[in-house]
Amino acid sequence: MVHVKFEYRDEFCRDGKFHKQECIVSSVEECKKLYGLDQCEHRILEVKEV
């Protein structure tokens, strides 16, 4: 499992700022799929094994 911290910006971000989020999943790819990060601008900030 990995603890992923990331930020994203999509069409629902009215102020144009990135919003921070974090999750614990089996992989970074699972995080991207779960949060739809391939469909918006995003940055992975930190990944730690848990």
Residue pairs with C-beta under 8 A, 6 or more apart in sequence:
1 24
1 25
1 26
1 49
1 50
2 24
2 25
2 26
2 27
2 28
2 31
2 47
2 48
2 49
2 50
3 22
3 23
3 24
3 46
3 47
3 48
3 49
3 50
4 22
4 23
4 24
4 25
4 28
4 31
4 44
4 46
4 47
5 20
5 21
5 22
5 44
5 45
5 46
5 47
6 20
6 21
6 22
6 31
6 35
6 37
6 42
6 43
6 44
6 45
7 18
7 19
7 20
7 21
7 42
7 43
7 45
8 18
8 19
8 21
8 35
8 37
8 40
8 41
8 42
8 43
9 16
9 17
9 18
9 19
9 40
9 41
9 42
10 39
10 40
10 41
11 40
13 19
18 41
18 43
20 45
21 35
23 31
23 34
23 35
24 50
25 31
25 34
28 44
28 47
31 37
32 38
32 42
